[in-house]
Amino acid sequence: MVISLRMSAQYHEPVHPLKALTVYGALAALDESGTMVVTAPVDYMSWVEPLDALTAQEVFSNRNKIMYITGEMSAKA
């Protein structure tokens, strides 16, 4: 959680100021443009059931989304 908060701070200052932070199974922030920014300190992210369930939540529909990770992501993810 601490690393996710640091990642959010790194996004906040140079990219877009964040308006709100919340947790939906992962730390998520809403920036001033309305984009949902999800931070994940992972080495490698693959498309698995928990990630599918996270992104299927209504709060993620009909909005711009950014997944900010520290490592790499599979093509499917």
Phi and psi restraints in degrees (range 20) as a CNS / XPLOR table:
assign (resid 1 and name C) (resid 2 and name N)
       (resid 2 and name CA) (resid 2 and name C) 1.0 -61.8 20.0 2
assign (resid 2 and name N) (resid 2 and name CA)
       (resid 2 and name C) (resid 3 and name N) 1.0 -43.1 20.0 2
assign (resid 2 and name C) (resid 3 and name N)
       (resid 3 and name CA) (resid 3 and name C) 1.0 -65.6 20.0 2
assign (resid 3 and name N) (resid 3 and name CA)
       (resid 3 and name C) (resid 4 and name N) 1.0 -39.5 20.0 2
assign (resid 3 and name C) (resid 4 and name N)
       (resid 4 and name CA) (resid 4 and name C) 1.0 -61.6 20.0 2
assign (resid 4 and name N) (resid 4 and name CA)
       (resid 4 and name C) (resid 5 and name N) 1.0 -39.7 20.0 2
assign (resid 4 and name C) (resid 5 and name N)
       (resid 5 and name CA) (resid 5 and name C) 1.0 -65.2 20.0 2
assign (resid 5 and name N) (resid 5 and name CA)
       (resid 5 and name C) (resid 6 and name N) 1.0 -40.7 20.0 2
assign (resid 5 and name C) (resid 6 and name N)
       (resid 6 and name CA) (resid 6 and name C) 1.0 -62.8 20.0 2
assign (resid 6 and name N) (resid 6 and name CA)
       (resid 6 and name C) (resid 7 and name N) 1.0 -41.2 20.0 2
assign (resid 6 and name C) (resid 7 and name N)
       (resid 7 and name CA) (resid 7 and name C) 1.0 -62.5 20.0 2
assign (resid 7 and name N) (resid 7 and name CA)
       (resid 7 and name C) (resid 8 and name N) 1.0 -40.2 20.0 2
assign (resid 7 and name C) (resid 8 and name N)
       (resid 8 and name CA) (resid 8 and name C) 1.0 -62.6 20.0 2
assign (resid 8 and name N) (resid 8 and name CA)
       (resid 8 and name C) (resid 9 and name N) 1.0 -41.3 20.0 2
assign (resid 8 and name C) (resid 9 and name N)
       (resid 9 and name CA) (resid 9 and name C) 1.0 -63.9 20.0 2
assign (resid 9 and name N) (resid 9 and name CA)
       (resid 9 and name C) (resid 10 and name N) 1.0 -38.1 20.0 2
assign (resid 9 and name C) (resid 10 and name N)
       (resid 10 and name CA) (resid 10 and name C) 1.0 -66.3 20.0 2
assign (resid 10 and name N) (resid 10 and name CA)
       (resid 10 and name C) (resid 11 and name N) 1.0 -32.1 20.0 2
assign (resid 10 and name C) (resid 11 and name N)
       (resid 11 and name CA) (resid 11 and name C) 1.0 -74.7 20.0 2
assign (resid 11 and name N) (resid 11 and name CA)
       (resid 11 and name C) (resid 12 and name N) 1.0 -41.9 20.0 2
assign (resid 11 and name C) (resid 12 and name N)
       (resid 12 and name CA) (resid 12 and name C) 1.0 -57.7 20.0 2
assign (resid 12 and name N) (resid 12 and name CA)
       (resid 12 and name C) (resid 13 and name N) 1.0 -47.2 20.0 2
assign (resid 12 and name C) (resid 13 and name N)
       (resid 13 and name CA) (resid 13 and name C) 1.0 -72.9 20.0 2
assign (resid 13 and name N) (resid 13 and name CA)
       (resid 13 and name C) (resid 14 and name N) 1.0 -54.2 20.0 2
assign (resid 13 and name C) (resid 14 and name N)
       (resid 14 and name CA) (resid 14 and name C) 1.0 -89.0 20.0 2
assign (resid 14 and name N) (resid 14 and name CA)
       (resid 14 and name C) (resid 15 and name N) 1.0 -17.6 20.0 2
assign (resid 14 and name C) (resid 15 and name N)
       (resid 15 and name CA) (resid 15 and name C) 1.0 -101.8 20.0 2
assign (resid 15 and name N) (resid 15 and name CA)
       (resid 15 and name C) (resid 16 and name N) 1.0 -78.5 20.0 2
assign (resid 15 and name C) (resid 16 and name N)
       (resid 16 and name CA) (resid 16 and name C) 1.0 -143.4 20.0 2
assign (resid 16 and name N) (resid 16 and name CA)
       (resid 16 and name C) (resid 17 and name N) 1.0 136.4 20.0 2
assign (resid 16 and name C) (resid 17 and name N)
       (resid 17 and name CA) (resid 17 and name C) 1.0 -60.5 20.0 2
assign (resid 17 and name N) (resid 17 and name CA)
       (resid 17 and name C) (resid 18 and name N) 1.0 140.1 20.0 2
assign (resid 17 and name C) (resid 18 and name N)
       (resid 18 and name CA) (resid 18 and name C) 1.0 -91.0 20.0 2
assign (resid 18 and name N) (resid 18 and name CA)
       (resid 18 and name C) (resid 19 and name N) 1.0 140.3 20.0 2
assign (resid 18 and name C) (resid 19 and name N)
       (resid 19 and name CA) (resid 19 and name C) 1.0 -97.4 20.0 2
assign (resid 19 and name N) (resid 19 and name CA)
       (resid 19 and name C) (resid 20 and name N) 1.0 -33.3 20.0 2
assign (resid 19 and name C) (resid 20 and name N)
       (resid 20 and name CA) (resid 20 and name C) 1.0 -153.1 20.0 2
assign (resid 20 and name N) (resid 20 and name CA)
       (resid 20 and name C) (resid 21 and name N) 1.0 147.0 20.0 2
assign (resid 20 and name C) (resid 21 and name N)
       (resid 21 and name CA) (resid 21 and name C) 1.0 -119.4 20.0 2
assign (resid 21 and name N) (resid 21 and name CA)
       (resid 21 and name C) (resid 22 and name N) 1.0 142.9 20.0 2
assign (resid 21 and name C) (resid 22 and name N)
       (resid 22 and name CA) (resid 22 and name C) 1.0 -154.2 20.0 2
assign (resid 22 and name N) (resid 22 and name CA)
       (resid 22 and name C) (resid 23 and name N) 1.0 172.7 20.0 2
assign (resid 22 and name C) (resid 23 and name N)
       (resid 23 and name CA) (resid 23 and name C) 1.0 -122.0 20.0 2
assign (resid 23 and name N) (resid 23 and name CA)
       (resid 23 and name C) (resid 24 and name N) 1.0 124.6 20.0 2
assign (resid 23 and name C) (resid 24 and name N)
       (resid 24 and name CA) (resid 24 and name C) 1.0 -123.1 20.0 2
assign (resid 24 and name N) (resid 24 and name CA)
       (resid 24 and name C) (resid 25 and name N) 1.0 49.2 20.0 2
assign (resid 24 and name C) (resid 25 and name N)
       (resid 25 and name CA) (resid 25 and name C) 1.0 88.0 20.0 2
assign (resid 25 and name N) (resid 25 and name CA)
       (resid 25 and name C) (resid 26 and name N) 1.0 -16.8 20.0 2
assign (resid 25 and name C) (resid 26 and name N)
       (resid 26 and name CA) (resid 26 and name C) 1.0 -150.4 20.0 2
assign (resid 26 and name N) (resid 26 and name CA)
       (resid 26 and name C) (resid 27 and name N) 1.0 157.5 20.0 2
assign (resid 26 and name C) (resid 27 and name N)
       (resid 27 and name CA) (resid 27 and name C) 1.0 -69.3 20.0 2
assign (resid 27 and name N) (resid 27 and name CA)
       (resid 27 and name C) (resid 28 and name N) 1.0 130.5 20.0 2
assign (resid 27 and name C) (resid 28 and name N)
       (resid 28 and name CA) (resid 28 and name C) 1.0 -132.4 20.0 2
assign (resid 28 and name N) (resid 28 and name CA)
       (resid 28 and name C) (resid 29 and name N) 1.0 146.1 20.0 2
assign (resid 28 and name C) (resid 29 and name N)
       (resid 29 and name CA) (resid 29 and name C) 1.0 -131.6 20.0 2
assign (resid 29 and name N) (resid 29 and name CA)
       (resid 29 and name C) (resid 30 and name N) 1.0 151.7 20.0 2
assign (resid 29 and name C) (resid 30 and name N)
       (resid 30 and name CA) (resid 30 and name C) 1.0 -109.5 20.0 2
assign (resid 30 and name N) (resid 30 and name CA)
       (resid 30 and name C) (resid 31 and name N) 1.0 123.7 20.0 2
assign (resid 30 and name C) (resid 31 and name N)
       (resid 31 and name CA) (resid 31 and name C) 1.0 -90.8 20.0 2
assign (resid 31 and name N) (resid 31 and name CA)
       (resid 31 and name C) (resid 32 and name N) 1.0 174.0 20.0 2
assign (resid 31 and name C) (resid 32 and name N)
       (resid 32 and name CA) (resid 32 and name C) 1.0 -65.8 20.0 2
assign (resid 32 and name N) (resid 32 and name CA)
       (resid 32 and name C) (resid 33 and name N) 1.0 -17.3 20.0 2
assign (resid 32 and name C) (resid 33 and name N)
       (resid 33 and name CA) (resid 33 and name C) 1.0 -89.0 20.0 2
assign (resid 33 and name N) (resid 33 and name CA)
       (resid 33 and name C) (resid 34 and name N) 1.0 -3.9 20.0 2
assign (resid 33 and name C) (resid 34 and name N)
       (resid 34 and name CA) (resid 34 and name C) 1.0 94.4 20.0 2
assign (resid 34 and name N) (resid 34 and name CA)
       (resid 34 and name C) (resid 35 and name N) 1.0 3.4 20.0 2
assign (resid 34 and name C) (resid 35 and name N)
       (resid 35 and name CA) (resid 35 and name C) 1.0 -79.4 20.0 2
assign (resid 35 and name N) (resid 35 and name CA)
       (resid 35 and name C) (resid 36 and name N) 1.0 135.6 20.0 2
assign (resid 35 and name C) (resid 36 and name N)
       (resid 36 and name CA) (resid 36 and name C) 1.0 -87.3 20.0 2
assign (resid 36 and name N) (resid 36 and name CA)
       (resid 36 and name C) (resid 37 and name N) 1.0 123.0 20.0 2
assign (resid 36 and name C) (resid 37 and name N)
       (resid 37 and name CA) (resid 37 and name C) 1.0 -112.6 20.0 2
assign (resid 37 and name N) (resid 37 and name CA)
       (resid 37 and name C) (resid 38 and name N) 1.0 114.9 20.0 2
assign (resid 37 and name C) (resid 38 and name N)
       (resid 38 and name CA) (resid 38 and name C) 1.0 -105.8 20.0 2
assign (resid 38 and name N) (resid 38 and name CA)
       (resid 38 and name C) (resid 39 and name N) 1.0 125.7 20.0 2
assign (resid 38 and name C) (resid 39 and name N)
       (resid 39 and name CA) (resid 39 and name C) 1.0 -104.0 20.0 2
assign (resid 39 and name N) (resid 39 and name CA)
       (resid 39 and name C) (resid 40 and name N) 1.0 138.9 20.0 2
assign (resid 39 and name C) (resid 40 and name N)
       (resid 40 and name CA) (resid 40 and name C) 1.0 -145.7 20.0 2
assign (resid 40 and name N) (resid 40 and name CA)
       (resid 40 and name C) (resid 41 and name N) 1.0 108.4 20.0 2
assign (resid 40 and name C) (resid 41 and name N)
       (resid 41 and name CA) (resid 41 and name C) 1.0 -81.1 20.0 2
assign (resid 41 and name N) (resid 41 and name CA)
       (resid 41 and name C) (resid 42 and name N) 1.0 83.3 20.0 2
assign (resid 41 and name C) (resid 42 and name N)
       (resid 42 and name CA) (resid 42 and name C) 1.0 -126.1 20.0 2
assign (resid 42 and name N) (resid 42 and name CA)
       (resid 42 and name C) (resid 43 and name N) 1.0 152.4 20.0 2
assign (resid 42 and name C) (resid 43 and name N)
       (resid 43 and name CA) (resid 43 and name C) 1.0 -79.6 20.0 2
assign (resid 43 and name N) (resid 43 and name CA)
       (resid 43 and name C) (resid 44 and name N) 1.0 -39.9 20.0 2
assign (resid 43 and name C) (resid 44 and name N)
       (resid 44 and name CA) (resid 44 and name C) 1.0 -149.5 20.0 2
assign (resid 44 and name N) (resid 44 and name CA)
       (resid 44 and name C) (resid 45 and name N) 1.0 128.5 20.0 2
assign (resid 44 and name C) (resid 45 and name N)
       (resid 45 and name CA) (resid 45 and name C) 1.0 -112.3 20.0 2
assign (resid 45 and name N) (resid 45 and name CA)
       (resid 45 and name C) (resid 46 and name N) 1.0 123.1 20.0 2
assign (resid 45 and name C) (resid 46 and name N)
       (resid 46 and name CA) (resid 46 and name C) 1.0 -116.1 20.0 2
assign (resid 46 and name N) (resid 46 and name CA)
       (resid 46 and name C) (resid 47 and name N) 1.0 161.8 20.0 2
assign (resid 46 and name C) (resid 47 and name N)
       (resid 47 and name CA) (resid 47 and name C) 1.0 -79.6 20.0 2
assign (resid 47 and name N) (resid 47 and name CA)
       (resid 47 and name C) (resid 48 and name N) 1.0 107.2 20.0 2
assign (resid 47 and name C) (resid 48 and name N)
       (resid 48 and name CA) (resid 48 and name C) 1.0 -126.8 20.0 2
assign (resid 48 and name N) (resid 48 and name CA)
       (resid 48 and name C) (resid 49 and name N) 1.0 166.8 20.0 2
assign (resid 48 and name C) (resid 49 and name N)
       (resid 49 and name CA) (resid 49 and name C) 1.0 -52.9 20.0 2
assign (resid 49 and name N) (resid 49 and name CA)
       (resid 49 and name C) (resid 50 and name N) 1.0 -46.6 20.0 2
assign (resid 49 and name C) (resid 50 and name N)
       (resid 50 and name CA) (resid 50 and name C) 1.0 -61.1 20.0 2
assign (resid 50 and name N) (resid 50 and name CA)
       (resid 50 and name C) (resid 51 and name N) 1.0 -35.4 20.0 2
assign (resid 50 and name C) (resid 51 and name N)
       (resid 51 and name CA) (resid 51 and name C) 1.0 -69.2 20.0 2
assign (resid 51 and name N) (resid 51 and name CA)
       (resid 51 and name C) (resid 52 and name N) 1.0 -39.9 20.0 2
assign (resid 51 and name C) (resid 52 and name N)
       (resid 52 and name CA) (resid 52 and name C) 1.0 -61.3 20.0 2
assign (resid 52 and name N) (resid 52 and name CA)
       (resid 52 and name C) (resid 53 and name N) 1.0 -43.8 20.0 2
assign (resid 52 and name C) (resid 53 and name N)
       (resid 53 and name CA) (resid 53 and name C) 1.0 -65.7 20.0 2
assign (resid 53 and name N) (resid 53 and name CA)
       (resid 53 and name C) (resid 54 and name N) 1.0 -39.2 20.0 2
assign (resid 53 and name C) (resid 54 and name N)
       (resid 54 and name CA) (resid 54 and name C) 1.0 -61.4 20.0 2
assign (resid 54 and name N) (resid 54 and name CA)
       (resid 54 and name C) (resid 55 and name N) 1.0 -50.7 20.0 2
assign (resid 54 and name C) (resid 55 and name N)
       (resid 55 and name CA) (resid 55 and name C) 1.0 -74.4 20.0 2
assign (resid 55 and name N) (resid 55 and name CA)
       (resid 55 and name C) (resid 56 and name N) 1.0 -14.5 20.0 2
assign (resid 55 and name C) (resid 56 and name N)
       (resid 56 and name CA) (resid 56 and name C) 1.0 -82.5 20.0 2
assign (resid 56 and name N) (resid 56 and name CA)
       (resid 56 and name C) (resid 57 and name N) 1.0 -8.4 20.0 2
assign (resid 56 and name C) (resid 57 and name N)
       (resid 57 and name CA) (resid 57 and name C) 1.0 -63.5 20.0 2
assign (resid 57 and name N) (resid 57 and name CA)
       (resid 57 and name C) (resid 58 and name N) 1.0 144.6 20.0 2
assign (resid 57 and name C) (resid 58 and name N)
       (resid 58 and name CA) (resid 58 and name C) 1.0 -58.1 20.0 2
assign (resid 58 and name N) (resid 58 and name CA)
       (resid 58 and name C) (resid 59 and name N) 1.0 -32.8 20.0 2
assign (resid 58 and name C) (resid 59 and name N)
       (resid 59 and name CA) (resid 59 and name C) 1.0 -60.8 20.0 2
assign (resid 59 and name N) (resid 59 and name CA)
       (resid 59 and name C) (resid 60 and name N) 1.0 -23.2 20.0 2
assign (resid 59 and name C) (resid 60 and name N)
       (resid 60 and name CA) (resid 60 and name C) 1.0 -91.0 20.0 2
assign (resid 60 and name N) (resid 60 and name CA)
       (resid 60 and name C) (resid 61 and name N) 1.0 -10.0 20.0 2
assign (resid 60 and name C) (resid 61 and name N)
       (resid 61 and name CA) (resid 61 and name C) 1.0 -80.8 20.0 2
assign (resid 61 and name N) (resid 61 and name CA)
       (resid 61 and name C) (resid 62 and name N) 1.0 152.9 20.0 2
assign (resid 61 and name C) (resid 62 and name N)
       (resid 62 and name CA) (resid 62 and name C) 1.0 55.7 20.0 2
assign (resid 62 and name N) (resid 62 and name CA)
       (resid 62 and name C) (resid 63 and name N) 1.0 39.8 20.0 2
assign (resid 62 and name C) (resid 63 and name N)
       (resid 63 and name CA) (resid 63 and name C) 1.0 -152.4 20.0 2
assign (resid 63 and name N) (resid 63 and name CA)
       (resid 63 and name C) (resid 64 and name N) 1.0 157.2 20.0 2
assign (resid 63 and name C) (resid 64 and name N)
       (resid 64 and name CA) (resid 64 and name C) 1.0 -68.9 20.0 2
assign (resid 64 and name N) (resid 64 and name CA)
       (resid 64 and name C) (resid 65 and name N) 1.0 141.5 20.0 2
assign (resid 64 and name C) (resid 65 and name N)
       (resid 65 and name CA) (resid 65 and name C) 1.0 -134.3 20.0 2
assign (resid 65 and name N) (resid 65 and name CA)
       (resid 65 and name C) (resid 66 and name N) 1.0 144.6 20.0 2
assign (resid 65 and name C) (resid 66 and name N)
       (resid 66 and name CA) (resid 66 and name C) 1.0 -130.3 20.0 2
assign (resid 66 and name N) (resid 66 and name CA)
       (resid 66 and name C) (resid 67 and name N) 1.0 132.3 20.0 2
assign (resid 66 and name C) (resid 67 and name N)
       (resid 67 and name CA) (resid 67 and name C) 1.0 -105.0 20.0 2
assign (resid 67 and name N) (resid 67 and name CA)
       (resid 67 and name C) (resid 68 and name N) 1.0 113.0 20.0 2
assign (resid 67 and name C) (resid 68 and name N)
       (resid 68 and name CA) (resid 68 and name C) 1.0 -102.3 20.0 2
assign (resid 68 and name N) (resid 68 and name CA)
       (resid 68 and name C) (resid 69 and name N) 1.0 107.9 20.0 2
assign (resid 68 and name C) (resid 69 and name N)
       (resid 69 and name CA) (resid 69 and name C) 1.0 -121.2 20.0 2
assign (resid 69 and name N) (resid 69 and name CA)
       (resid 69 and name C) (resid 70 and name N) 1.0 162.7 20.0 2
assign (resid 69 and name C) (resid 70 and name N)
       (resid 70 and name CA) (resid 70 and name C) 1.0 -91.6 20.0 2
assign (resid 70 and name N) (resid 70 and name CA)
       (resid 70 and name C) (resid 71 and name N) 1.0 -20.9 20.0 2
assign (resid 70 and name C) (resid 71 and name N)
       (resid 71 and name CA) (resid 71 and name C) 1.0 -113.5 20.0 2
assign (resid 71 and name N) (resid 71 and name CA)
       (resid 71 and name C) (resid 72 and name N) 1.0 -136.5 20.0 2
assign (resid 71 and name C) (resid 72 and name N)
       (resid 72 and name CA) (resid 72 and name C) 1.0 -113.6 20.0 2
assign (resid 72 and name N) (resid 72 and name CA)
       (resid 72 and name C) (resid 73 and name N) 1.0 167.4 20.0 2
assign (resid 72 and name C) (resid 73 and name N)
       (resid 73 and name CA) (resid 73 and name C) 1.0 -133.6 20.0 2
assign (resid 73 and name N) (resid 73 and name CA)
       (resid 73 and name C) (resid 74 and name N) 1.0 140.4 20.0 2
assign (resid 73 and name C) (resid 74 and name N)
       (resid 74 and name CA) (resid 74 and name C) 1.0 -66.9 20.0 2
assign (resid 74 and name N) (resid 74 and name CA)
       (resid 74 and name C) (resid 75 and name N) 1.0 160.9 20.0 2
assign (resid 74 and name C) (resid 75 and name N)
       (resid 75 and name CA) (resid 75 and name C) 1.0 -59.7 20.0 2
assign (resid 75 and name N) (resid 75 and name CA)
       (resid 75 and name C) (resid 76 and name N) 1.0 -39.9 20.0 2
assign (resid 75 and name C) (resid 76 and name N)
       (resid 76 and name CA) (resid 76 and name C) 1.0 -67.8 20.0 2
assign (resid 76 and name N) (resid 76 and name CA)
       (resid 76 and name C) (resid 77 and name N) 1.0 -39.8 20.0 2
